[in-house]
Amino acid sequence: MGVTLLLMDEVLAEAIAGPHLKPRRILAGAHEGAFALSPAVLADERHAAVRPQLETLPRVSLSPDEAWPETD
């Protein structure tokens, strides 16, 4: 089962990262190496300054189990 996430590259992920906004690197699968955020951040007023950048990002459906496999 997939979840819808905003997909971005490392440059944007680093530019917008902050104490309440932490894009997560995708560890495996077709989008390995990219970063993802929940679209819920678009409704959070704490992120109003970066909302214009976030609104233009592609939305993808990912399986969390495939994108972030557990490591031992």
mmCIF file of the N, C-alpha and C atoms, coordinates in Angstrom:
data_MODEL
# 
_entry.id   MODEL 
# 
loop_
_atom_site.group_PDB 
_atom_site.id 
_atom_site.type_symbol 
_atom_site.label_atom_id 
_atom_site.label_alt_id 
_atom_site.label_comp_id 
_atom_site.label_asym_id 
_atom_site.label_entity_id 
_atom_site.label_seq_id 
_atom_site.pdbx_PDB_ins_code 
_atom_site.Cartn_x 
_atom_site.Cartn_y 
_atom_site.Cartn_z 
_atom_site.occupancy 
_atom_site.B_iso_or_equiv 
_atom_site.pdbx_formal_charge 
_atom_site.auth_seq_id 
_atom_site.auth_comp_id 
_atom_site.auth_asym_id 
_atom_site.auth_atom_id 
_atom_site.pdbx_PDB_model_num 
ATOM 1   N N  . MET A 1 1  ? 0.837  -1.175 0.000  1.00 0.00 ? 1  MET A N  1 
ATOM 2   C CA . MET A 1 1  ? 0.000  0.000  0.000  1.00 0.00 ? 1  MET A CA 1 
ATOM 3   C C  . MET A 1 1  ? 0.882  1.238  0.000  1.00 0.00 ? 1  MET A C  1 
ATOM 4   N N  . GLY A 1 2  ? 0.583  2.185  -0.848 1.00 0.00 ? 2  GLY A N  1 
ATOM 5   C CA . GLY A 1 2  ? 1.402  3.375  -0.965 1.00 0.00 ? 2  GLY A CA 1 
ATOM 6   C C  . GLY A 1 2  ? 0.831  4.572  -0.222 1.00 0.00 ? 2  GLY A C  1 
ATOM 7   N N  . VAL A 1 3  ? 1.701  5.503  0.061  1.00 0.00 ? 3  VAL A N  1 
ATOM 8   C CA . VAL A 1 3  ? 1.303  6.782  0.634  1.00 0.00 ? 3  VAL A CA 1 
ATOM 9   C C  . VAL A 1 3  ? 1.761  7.873  -0.328 1.00 0.00 ? 3  VAL A C  1 
ATOM 10  N N  . THR A 1 4  ? 1.010  8.951  -0.409 1.00 0.00 ? 4  THR A N  1 
ATOM 11  C CA . THR A 1 4  ? 1.367  10.049 -1.294 1.00 0.00 ? 4  THR A CA 1 
ATOM 12  C C  . THR A 1 4  ? 2.325  10.987 -0.579 1.00 0.00 ? 4  THR A C  1 
ATOM 13  N N  . LEU A 1 5  ? 3.429  11.279 -1.241 1.00 0.00 ? 5  LEU A N  1 
ATOM 14  C CA . LEU A 1 5  ? 4.454  12.146 -0.672 1.00 0.00 ? 5  LEU A CA 1 
ATOM 15  C C  . LEU A 1 5  ? 4.917  13.159 -1.709 1.00 0.00 ? 5  LEU A C  1 
ATOM 16  N N  . LEU A 1 6  ? 5.442  14.277 -1.226 1.00 0.00 ? 6  LEU A N  1 
ATOM 17  C CA . LEU A 1 6  ? 6.079  15.271 -2.090 1.00 0.00 ? 6  LEU A CA 1 
ATOM 18  C C  . LEU A 1 6  ? 7.509  14.820 -2.327 1.00 0.00 ? 6  LEU A C  1 
ATOM 19  N N  . LEU A 1 7  ? 7.954  14.839 -3.561 1.00 0.00 ? 7  LEU A N  1 
ATOM 20  C CA . LEU A 1 7  ? 9.280  14.351 -3.924 1.00 0.00 ? 7  LEU A CA 1 
ATOM 21  C C  . LEU A 1 7  ? 10.183 15.527 -4.288 1.00 0.00 ? 7  LEU A C  1 
ATOM 22  N N  . MET A 1 8  ? 11.420 15.534 -3.754 1.00 0.00 ? 8  MET A N  1 
ATOM 23  C CA . MET A 1 8  ? 12.357 16.626 -4.038 1.00 0.00 ? 8  MET A CA 1 
ATOM 24  C C  . MET A 1 8  ? 13.782 16.114 -4.091 1.00 0.00 ? 8  MET A C  1 
ATOM 25  N N  . ASP A 1 9  ? 14.663 16.952 -4.620 1.00 0.00 ? 9  ASP A N  1 
ATOM 26  C CA . ASP A 1 9  ? 16.075 16.585 -4.671 1.00 0.00 ? 9  ASP A CA 1 
ATOM 27  C C  . ASP A 1 9  ? 16.781 17.063 -3.395 1.00 0.00 ? 9  ASP A C  1 
ATOM 28  N N  . GLU A 1 10 ? 18.038 16.677 -3.257 1.00 0.00 ? 10 GLU A N  1 
ATOM 29  C CA . GLU A 1 10 ? 18.807 16.979 -2.054 1.00 0.00 ? 10 GLU A CA 1 
ATOM 30  C C  . GLU A 1 10 ? 19.020 18.482 -1.868 1.00 0.00 ? 10 GLU A C  1 
ATOM 31  N N  . VAL A 1 11 ? 19.204 19.209 -2.963 1.00 0.00 ? 11 VAL A N  1 
ATOM 32  C CA . VAL A 1 11 ? 19.446 20.651 -2.881 1.00 0.00 ? 11 VAL A CA 1 
ATOM 33  C C  . VAL A 1 11 ? 18.254 21.355 -2.220 1.00 0.00 ? 11 VAL A C  1 
ATOM 34  N N  . LEU A 1 12 ? 17.052 21.061 -2.687 1.00 0.00 ? 12 LEU A N  1 
ATOM 35  C CA . LEU A 1 12 ? 15.868 21.681 -2.094 1.00 0.00 ? 12 LEU A CA 1 
ATOM 36  C C  . LEU A 1 12 ? 15.656 21.188 -0.664 1.00 0.00 ? 12 LEU A C  1 
ATOM 37  N N  . ALA A 1 13 ? 15.869 19.888 -0.440 1.00 0.00 ? 13 ALA A N  1 
ATOM 38  C CA . ALA A 1 13 ? 15.696 19.337 0.905  1.00 0.00 ? 13 ALA A CA 1 
ATOM 39  C C  . ALA A 1 13 ? 16.576 20.068 1.917  1.00 0.00 ? 13 ALA A C  1 
ATOM 40  N N  . GLU A 1 14 ? 17.822 20.327 1.552  1.00 0.00 ? 14 GLU A N  1 
ATOM 41  C CA . GLU A 1 14 ? 18.723 21.044 2.452  1.00 0.00 ? 14 GLU A CA 1 
ATOM 42  C C  . GLU A 1 14 ? 18.315 22.499 2.611  1.00 0.00 ? 14 GLU A C  1 
ATOM 43  N N  . ALA A 1 15 ? 17.816 23.107 1.541  1.00 0.00 ? 15 ALA A N  1 
ATOM 44  C CA . ALA A 1 15 ? 17.437 24.514 1.583  1.00 0.00 ? 15 ALA A CA 1 
ATOM 45  C C  . ALA A 1 15 ? 16.228 24.774 2.478  1.00 0.00 ? 15 ALA A C  1 
ATOM 46  N N  . ILE A 1 16 ? 15.294 23.839 2.543  1.00 0.00 ? 16 ILE A N  1 
ATOM 47  C CA . ILE A 1 16 ? 14.076 24.061 3.324  1.00 0.00 ? 16 ILE A CA 1 
ATOM 48  C C  . ILE A 1 16 ? 14.099 23.400 4.684  1.00 0.00 ? 16 ILE A C  1 
ATOM 49  N N  . ALA A 1 17 ? 15.072 22.560 4.949  1.00 0.00 ? 17 ALA A N  1 
ATOM 50  C CA . ALA A 1 17 ? 15.121 21.834 6.222  1.00 0.00 ? 17 ALA A CA 1 
ATOM 51  C C  . ALA A 1 17 ? 15.228 22.795 7.395  1.00 0.00 ? 17 ALA A C  1 
ATOM 52  N N  . GLY A 1 18 ? 14.552 22.447 8.462  1.00 0.00 ? 18 GLY A N  1 
ATOM 53  C CA . GLY A 1 18 ? 14.586 23.249 9.674  1.00 0.00 ? 18 GLY A CA 1 
ATOM 54  C C  . GLY A 1 18 ? 14.094 22.427 10.845 1.00 0.00 ? 18 GLY A C  1 
ATOM 55  N N  . PRO A 1 19 ? 13.890 23.062 11.984 1.00 0.00 ? 19 PRO A N  1 
ATOM 56  C CA . PRO A 1 19 ? 13.494 22.316 13.175 1.00 0.00 ? 19 PRO A CA 1 
ATOM 57  C C  . PRO A 1 19 ? 12.156 21.593 13.055 1.00 0.00 ? 19 PRO A C  1 
ATOM 58  N N  . HIS A 1 20 ? 11.260 22.108 12.214 1.00 0.00 ? 20 HIS A N  1 
ATOM 59  C CA . HIS A 1 20 ? 9.942  21.484 12.064 1.00 0.00 ? 20 HIS A CA 1 
ATOM 60  C C  . HIS A 1 20 ? 9.707  20.927 10.668 1.00 0.00 ? 20 HIS A C  1 
ATOM 61  N N  . LEU A 1 21 ? 10.707 20.975 9.824  1.00 0.00 ? 21 LEU A N  1 
ATOM 62  C CA . LEU A 1 21 ? 10.568 20.500 8.449  1.00 0.00 ? 21 LEU A CA 1 
ATOM 63  C C  . LEU A 1 21 ? 11.809 19.697 8.103  1.00 0.00 ? 21 LEU A C  1 
ATOM 64  N N  . LYS A 1 22 ? 11.645 18.375 8.073  1.00 0.00 ? 22 LYS A N  1 
ATOM 65  C CA . LYS A 1 22 ? 12.788 17.484 7.874  1.00 0.00 ? 22 LYS A CA 1 
ATOM 66  C C  . LYS A 1 22 ? 12.492 16.480 6.764  1.00 0.00 ? 22 LYS A C  1 
ATOM 67  N N  . PRO A 1 23 ? 12.819 16.837 5.531  1.00 0.00 ? 23 PRO A N  1 
ATOM 68  C CA . PRO A 1 23 ? 12.629 15.874 4.442  1.00 0.00 ? 23 PRO A CA 1 
ATOM 69  C C  . PRO A 1 23 ? 13.413 14.592 4.719  1.00 0.00 ? 23 PRO A C  1 
ATOM 70  N N  . ARG A 1 24 ? 12.841 13.478 4.338  1.00 0.00 ? 24 ARG A N  1 
ATOM 71  C CA . ARG A 1 24 ? 13.448 12.172 4.601  1.00 0.00 ? 24 ARG A CA 1 
ATOM 72  C C  . ARG A 1 24 ? 13.994 11.574 3.308  1.00 0.00 ? 24 ARG A C  1 
ATOM 73  N N  . ARG A 1 25 ? 15.261 11.140 3.353  1.00 0.00 ? 25 ARG A N  1 
ATOM 74  C CA . ARG A 1 25 ? 15.879 10.515 2.176  1.00 0.00 ? 25 ARG A CA 1 
ATOM 75  C C  . ARG A 1 25 ? 15.242 9.148  1.927  1.00 0.00 ? 25 ARG A C  1 
ATOM 76  N N  . ILE A 1 26 ? 14.934 8.888  0.669  1.00 0.00 ? 26 ILE A N  1 
ATOM 77  C CA . ILE A 1 26 ? 14.389 7.595  0.265  1.00 0.00 ? 26 ILE A CA 1 
ATOM 78  C C  . ILE A 1 26 ? 15.573 6.649  0.081  1.00 0.00 ? 26 ILE A C  1 
ATOM 79  N N  . LEU A 1 27 ? 15.537 5.520  0.761  1.00 0.00 ? 27 LEU A N  1 
ATOM 80  C CA . LEU A 1 27 ? 16.683 4.616  0.814  1.00 0.00 ? 27 LEU A CA 1 
ATOM 81  C C  . LEU A 1 27 ? 16.682 3.517  -0.237 1.00 0.00 ? 27 LEU A C  1 
ATOM 82  N N  . ALA A 1 28 ? 15.546 3.254  -0.872 1.00 0.00 ? 28 ALA A N  1 
ATOM 83  C CA . ALA A 1 28 ? 15.487 2.155  -1.846 1.00 0.00 ? 28 ALA A CA 1 
ATOM 84  C C  . ALA A 1 28 ? 14.348 2.398  -2.829 1.00 0.00 ? 28 ALA A C  1 
ATOM 85  N N  . GLY A 1 29 ? 14.336 1.632  -3.883 1.00 0.00 ? 29 GLY A N  1 
ATOM 86  C CA . GLY A 1 29 ? 13.257 1.713  -4.858 1.00 0.00 ? 29 GLY A CA 1 
ATOM 87  C C  . GLY A 1 29 ? 13.559 2.679  -5.991 1.00 0.00 ? 29 GLY A C  1 
ATOM 88  N N  . ALA A 1 30 ? 12.527 2.964  -6.767 1.00 0.00 ? 30 ALA A N  1 
ATOM 89  C CA . ALA A 1 30 ? 12.678 3.780  -7.972 1.00 0.00 ? 30 ALA A CA 1 
ATOM 90  C C  . ALA A 1 30 ? 13.137 5.208  -7.688 1.00 0.00 ? 30 ALA A C  1 
ATOM 91  N N  . HIS A 1 31 ? 12.835 5.724  -6.508 1.00 0.00 ? 31 HIS A N  1 
ATOM 92  C CA . HIS A 1 31 ? 13.187 7.104  -6.166 1.00 0.00 ? 31 HIS A CA 1 
ATOM 93  C C  . HIS A 1 31 ? 14.337 7.176  -5.160 1.00 0.00 ? 31 HIS A C  1 
ATOM 94  N N  . GLU A 1 32 ? 15.132 6.118  -5.090 1.00 0.00 ? 32 GLU A N  1 
ATOM 95  C CA . GLU A 1 32 ? 16.245 6.067  -4.148 1.00 0.00 ? 32 GLU A CA 1 
ATOM 96  C C  . GLU A 1 32 ? 17.143 7.291  -4.300 1.00 0.00 ? 32 GLU A C  1 
ATOM 97  N N  . GLY A 1 33 ? 17.484 7.902  -3.162 1.00 0.00 ? 33 GLY A N  1 
ATOM 98  C CA . GLY A 1 33 ? 18.346 9.071  -3.160 1.00 0.00 ? 33 GLY A CA 1 
ATOM 99  C C  . GLY A 1 33 ? 17.596 10.391 -3.151 1.00 0.00 ? 33 GLY A C  1 
ATOM 100 N N  . ALA A 1 34 ? 16.330 10.369 -3.559 1.00 0.00 ? 34 ALA A N  1 
ATOM 101 C CA . ALA A 1 34 ? 15.512 11.578 -3.497 1.00 0.00 ? 34 ALA A CA 1 
ATOM 102 C C  . ALA A 1 34 ? 15.036 11.773 -2.054 1.00 0.00 ? 34 ALA A C  1 
ATOM 103 N N  . PHE A 1 35 ? 14.357 12.870 -1.811 1.00 0.00 ? 35 PHE A N  1 
ATOM 104 C CA . PHE A 1 35 ? 13.831 13.159 -0.479 1.00 0.00 ? 35 PHE A CA 1 
ATOM 105 C C  . PHE A 1 35 ? 12.321 13.295 -0.560 1.00 0.00 ? 35 PHE A C  1 
ATOM 106 N N  . ALA A 1 36 ? 11.627 13.032 0.547  1.00 0.00 ? 36 ALA A N  1 
ATOM 107 C CA . ALA A 1 36 ? 10.173 13.067 0.561  1.00 0.00 ? 36 ALA A CA 1 
ATOM 108 C C  . ALA A 1 36 ? 9.649  13.764 1.807  1.00 0.00 ? 36 ALA A C  1 
ATOM 109 N N  . LEU A 1 37 ? 8.485  14.365 1.637  1.00 0.00 ? 37 LEU A N  1 
ATOM 110 C CA . LEU A 1 37 ? 7.740  14.992 2.732  1.00 0.00 ? 37 LEU A CA 1 
ATOM 111 C C  . LEU A 1 37 ? 6.263  14.671 2.552  1.00 0.00 ? 37 LEU A C  1 
ATOM 112 N N  . SER A 1 38 ? 5.549  14.653 3.637  1.00 0.00 ? 38 SER A N  1 
ATOM 113 C CA . SER A 1 38 ? 4.101  14.500 3.573  1.00 0.00 ? 38 SER A CA 1 
ATOM 114 C C  . SER A 1 38 ? 3.478  15.772 3.013  1.00 0.00 ? 38 SER A C  1 
ATOM 115 N N  . PRO A 1 39 ? 2.452  15.650 2.158  1.00 0.00 ? 39 PRO A N  1 
ATOM 116 C CA . PRO A 1 39 ? 1.770  16.844 1.668  1.00 0.00 ? 39 PRO A CA 1 
ATOM 117 C C  . PRO A 1 39 ? 1.071  17.626 2.788  1.00 0.00 ? 39 PRO A C  1 
ATOM 118 N N  . ALA A 1 40 ? 0.937  17.034 3.963  1.00 0.00 ? 40 ALA A N  1 
ATOM 119 C CA . ALA A 1 40 ? 0.309  17.727 5.099  1.00 0.00 ? 40 ALA A CA 1 
ATOM 120 C C  . ALA A 1 40 ? 1.080  18.986 5.482  1.00 0.00 ? 40 ALA A C  1 
ATOM 121 N N  . VAL A 1 41 ? 2.361  19.047 5.154  1.00 0.00 ? 41 VAL A N  1 
ATOM 122 C CA . VAL A 1 41 ? 3.145  20.240 5.496  1.00 0.00 ? 41 VAL A CA 1 
ATOM 123 C C  . VAL A 1 41 ? 2.613  21.484 4.783  1.00 0.00 ? 41 VAL A C  1 
ATOM 124 N N  . LEU A 1 42 ? 1.902  21.304 3.685  1.00 0.00 ? 42 LEU A N  1 
ATOM 125 C CA . LEU A 1 42 ? 1.366  22.448 2.945  1.00 0.00 ? 42 LEU A CA 1 
ATOM 126 C C  . LEU A 1 42 ? 0.332  23.220 3.758  1.00 0.00 ? 42 LEU A C  1 
ATOM 127 N N  . ALA A 1 43 ? -0.351 22.556 4.677  1.00 0.00 ? 43 ALA A N  1 
ATOM 128 C CA . ALA A 1 43 ? -1.385 23.193 5.491  1.00 0.00 ? 43 ALA A CA 1 
ATOM 129 C C  . ALA A 1 43 ? -0.835 23.784 6.787  1.00 0.00 ? 43 ALA A C  1 
ATOM 130 N N  . ASP A 1 44 ? 0.411  23.539 7.088  1.00 0.00 ? 44 ASP A N  1 
ATOM 131 C CA . ASP A 1 44 ? 1.013  23.998 8.341  1.00 0.00 ? 44 ASP A CA 1 
ATOM 132 C C  . ASP A 1 44 ? 1.562  25.414 8.165  1.00 0.00 ? 44 ASP A C  1 
ATOM 133 N N  . GLU A 1 45 ? 1.042  26.347 8.936  1.00 0.00 ? 45 GLU A N  1 
ATOM 134 C CA . GLU A 1 45 ? 1.453  27.752 8.819  1.00 0.00 ? 45 GLU A CA 1 
ATOM 135 C C  . GLU A 1 45 ? 2.929  27.971 9.140  1.00 0.00 ? 45 GLU A C  1 
ATOM 136 N N  . ARG A 1 46 ? 3.547  27.064 9.893  1.00 0.00 ? 46 ARG A N  1 
ATOM 137 C CA . ARG A 1 46 ? 4.982  27.201 10.189 1.00 0.00 ? 46 ARG A CA 1 
ATOM 138 C C  . ARG A 1 46 ? 5.816  27.130 8.915  1.00 0.00 ? 46 ARG A C  1 
ATOM 139 N N  . HIS A 1 47 ? 5.263  26.570 7.856  1.00 0.00 ? 47 HIS A N  1 
ATOM 140 C CA . HIS A 1 47 ? 6.011  26.386 6.617  1.00 0.00 ? 47 HIS A CA 1 
ATOM 141 C C  . HIS A 1 47 ? 5.557  27.331 5.506  1.00 0.00 ? 47 HIS A C  1 
ATOM 142 N N  . ALA A 1 48 ? 4.876  28.400 5.870  1.00 0.00 ? 48 ALA A N  1 
ATOM 143 C CA . ALA A 1 48 ? 4.339  29.341 4.879  1.00 0.00 ? 48 ALA A CA 1 
ATOM 144 C C  . ALA A 1 48 ? 5.432  29.932 3.994  1.00 0.00 ? 48 ALA A C  1 
ATOM 145 N N  . ALA A 1 49 ? 6.606  30.154 4.533  1.00 0.00 ? 49 ALA A N  1 
ATOM 146 C CA . ALA A 1 49 ? 7.685  30.772 3.754  1.00 0.00 ? 49 ALA A CA 1 
ATOM 147 C C  . ALA A 1 49 ? 8.156  29.886 2.599  1.00 0.00 ? 49 ALA A C  1 
ATOM 148 N N  . VAL A 1 50 ? 8.072  28.572 2.765  1.00 0.00 ? 50 VAL A N  1 
ATOM 149 C CA . VAL A 1 50 ? 8.532  27.662 1.704  1.00 0.00 ? 50 VAL A CA 1 
ATOM 150 C C  . VAL A 1 50 ? 7.380  27.005 0.955  1.00 0.00 ? 50 VAL A C  1 
ATOM 151 N N  . ARG A 1 51 ? 6.157  27.345 1.313  1.00 0.00 ? 51 ARG A N  1 
ATOM 152 C CA . ARG A 1 51 ? 4.992  26.733 0.662  1.00 0.00 ? 51 ARG A CA 1 
ATOM 153 C C  . ARG A 1 51 ? 5.019  26.877 -0.861 1.00 0.00 ? 51 ARG A C  1 
ATOM 154 N N  . PRO A 1 52 ? 5.384  28.049 -1.416 1.00 0.00 ? 52 PRO A N  1 
ATOM 155 C CA . PRO A 1 52 ? 5.410  28.152 -2.880 1.00 0.00 ? 52 PRO A CA 1 
ATOM 156 C C  . PRO A 1 52 ? 6.345  27.114 -3.525 1.00 0.00 ? 52 PRO A C  1 
ATOM 157 N N  . GLN A 1 53 ? 7.466  26.828 -2.904 1.00 0.00 ? 53 GLN A N  1 
ATOM 158 C CA . GLN A 1 53 ? 8.376  25.811 -3.440 1.00 0.00 ? 53 GLN A CA 1 
ATOM 159 C C  . GLN A 1 53 ? 7.770  24.422 -3.304 1.00 0.00 ? 53 GLN A C  1 
ATOM 160 N N  . LEU A 1 54 ? 7.124  24.158 -2.183 1.00 0.00 ? 54 LEU A N  1 
ATOM 161 C CA . LEU A 1 54 ? 6.560  22.832 -1.932 1.00 0.00 ? 54 LEU A CA 1 
ATOM 162 C C  . LEU A 1 54 ? 5.369  22.532 -2.828 1.00 0.00 ? 54 LEU A C  1 
ATOM 163 N N  . GLU A 1 55 ? 4.567  23.544 -3.136 1.00 0.00 ? 55 GLU A N  1 
ATOM 164 C CA . GLU A 1 55 ? 3.357  23.331 -3.938 1.00 0.00 ? 55 GLU A CA 1 
ATOM 165 C C  . GLU A 1 55 ? 3.669  22.876 -5.359 1.00 0.00 ? 55 GLU A C  1 
ATOM 166 N N  . THR A 1 56 ? 4.850  23.165 -5.848 1.00 0.00 ? 56 THR A N  1 
ATOM 167 C CA . THR A 1 56 ? 5.194  22.792 -7.224 1.00 0.00 ? 56 THR A CA 1 
ATOM 168 C C  . THR A 1 56 ? 5.845  21.408 -7.327 1.00 0.00 ? 56 THR A C  1 
ATOM 169 N N  . LEU A 1 57 ? 6.108  20.772 -6.189 1.00 0.00 ? 57 LEU A N  1 
ATOM 170 C CA . LEU A 1 57 ? 6.791  19.477 -6.207 1.00 0.00 ? 57 LEU A CA 1 
ATOM 171 C C  . LEU A 1 57 ? 5.890  18.371 -6.726 1.00 0.00 ? 57 LEU A C  1 
ATOM 172 N N  . PRO A 1 58 ? 6.496  17.386 -7.400 1.00 0.00 ? 58 PRO A N  1 
ATOM 173 C CA . PRO A 1 58 ? 5.699  16.235 -7.835 1.00 0.00 ? 58 PRO A CA 1 
ATOM 174 C C  . PRO A 1 58 ? 5.243  15.414 -6.629 1.00 0.00 ? 58 PRO A C  1 
ATOM 175 N N  . ARG A 1 59 ? 4.082  14.825 -6.774 1.00 0.00 ? 59 ARG A N  1 
ATOM 176 C CA . ARG A 1 59 ? 3.542  13.920 -5.747 1.00 0.00 ? 59 ARG A CA 1 
ATOM 177 C C  . ARG A 1 59 ? 3.652  12.504 -6.285 1.00 0.00 ? 59 ARG A C  1 
ATOM 178 N N  . VAL A 1 60 ? 4.175  11.640 -5.445 1.00 0.00 ? 60 VAL A N  1 
ATOM 179 C CA . VAL A 1 60 ? 4.343  10.242 -5.837 1.00 0.00 ? 60 VAL A CA 1 
ATOM 180 C C  . VAL A 1 60 ? 3.744  9.342  -4.769 1.00 0.00 ? 60 VAL A C  1 
ATOM 181 N N  . SER A 1 61 ? 3.347  8.174  -5.184 1.00 0.00 ? 61 SER A N  1 
ATOM 182 C CA . SER A 1 61 ? 2.850  7.174  -4.248 1.00 0.00 ? 61 SER A CA 1 
ATOM 183 C C  . SER A 1 61 ? 3.976  6.179  -3.992 1.00 0.00 ? 61 SER A C  1 
ATOM 184 N N  . LEU A 1 62 ? 4.357  6.056  -2.739 1.00 0.00 ? 62 LEU A N  1 
ATOM 185 C CA . LEU A 1 62 ? 5.447  5.152  -2.362 1.00 0.00 ? 62 LEU A CA 1 
ATOM 186 C C  . LEU A 1 62 ? 4.980  4.171  -1.304 1.00 0.00 ? 62 LEU A C  1 
ATOM 187 N N  . SER A 1 63 ? 5.536  2.996  -1.338 1.00 0.00 ? 63 SER A N  1 
ATOM 188 C CA . SER A 1 63 ? 5.331  2.033  -0.266 1.00 0.00 ? 63 SER A CA 1 
ATOM 189 C C  . SER A 1 63 ? 6.407  2.299  0.780  1.00 0.00 ? 63 SER A C  1 
ATOM 190 N N  . PRO A 1 64 ? 6.036  2.670  1.998  1.00 0.00 ? 64 PRO A N  1 
ATOM 191 C CA . PRO A 1 64 ? 7.049  2.922  3.024  1.00 0.00 ? 64 PRO A CA 1 
ATOM 192 C C  . PRO A 1 64 ? 7.964  1.720  3.257  1.00 0.00 ? 64 PRO A C  1 
ATOM 193 N N  . ASP A 1 65 ? 7.421  0.521  3.157  1.00 0.00 ? 65 ASP A N  1 
ATOM 194 C CA . ASP A 1 65 ? 8.238  -0.685 3.362  1.00 0.00 ? 65 ASP A CA 1 
ATOM 195 C C  . ASP A 1 65 ? 9.319  -0.820 2.298  1.00 0.00 ? 65 ASP A C  1 
ATOM 196 N N  . GLU A 1 66 ? 9.027  -0.392 1.076  1.00 0.00 ? 66 GLU A N  1 
ATOM 197 C CA . GLU A 1 66 ? 10.017 -0.475 0.000  1.00 0.00 ? 66 GLU A CA 1 
ATOM 198 C C  . GLU A 1 66 ? 10.982 0.705  0.025  1.00 0.00 ? 66 GLU A C  1 
ATOM 199 N N  . ALA A 1 67 ? 10.482 1.912  0.320  1.00 0.00 ? 67 ALA A N  1 
ATOM 200 C CA . ALA A 1 67 ? 11.322 3.102  0.299  1.00 0.00 ? 67 ALA A CA 1 
ATOM 201 C C  . ALA A 1 67 ? 12.266 3.170  1.498  1.00 0.00 ? 67 ALA A C  1 
ATOM 202 N N  . TRP A 1 68 ? 11.807 2.627  2.623  1.00 0.00 ? 68 TRP A N  1 
ATOM 203 C CA . TRP A 1 68 ? 12.630 2.674  3.846  1.00 0.00 ? 68 TRP A CA 1 
ATOM 204 C C  . TRP A 1 68 ? 12.682 1.296  4.489  1.00 0.00 ? 68 TRP A C  1 
ATOM 205 N N  . PRO A 1 69 ? 13.389 0.359  3.837  1.00 0.00 ? 69 PRO A N  1 
ATOM 206 C CA . PRO A 1 69 ? 13.475 -0.995 4.411  1.00 0.00 ? 69 PRO A CA 1 
ATOM 207 C C  . PRO A 1 69 ? 14.219 -0.948 5.740  1.00 0.00 ? 69 PRO A C  1 
ATOM 208 N N  . GLU A 1 70 ? 13.828 -1.797 6.628  1.00 0.00 ? 70 GLU A N  1 
ATOM 209 C CA . GLU A 1 70 ? 14.519 -1.871 7.925  1.00 0.00 ? 70 GLU A CA 1 
ATOM 210 C C  . GLU A 1 70 ? 15.914 -2.417 7.717  1.00 0.00 ? 70 GLU A C  1 
ATOM 211 N N  . THR A 1 71 ? 16.843 -1.876 8.446  1.00 0.00 ? 71 THR A N  1 
ATOM 212 C CA . THR A 1 71 ? 18.223 -2.359 8.384  1.00 0.00 ? 71 THR A CA 1 
ATOM 213 C C  . THR A 1 71 ? 18.580 -3.011 9.685  1.00 0.00 ? 71 THR A C  1 
ATOM 214 N N  . ASP A 1 72 ? 19.383 -4.046 9.607  1.00 0.00 ? 72 ASP A N  1 
ATOM 215 C CA . ASP A 1 72 ? 19.835 -4.747 10.813 1.00 0.00 ? 72 ASP A CA 1 
ATOM 216 C C  . ASP A 1 72 ? 21.286 -4.445 11.075 1.00 0.00 ? 72 ASP A C  1 
# 
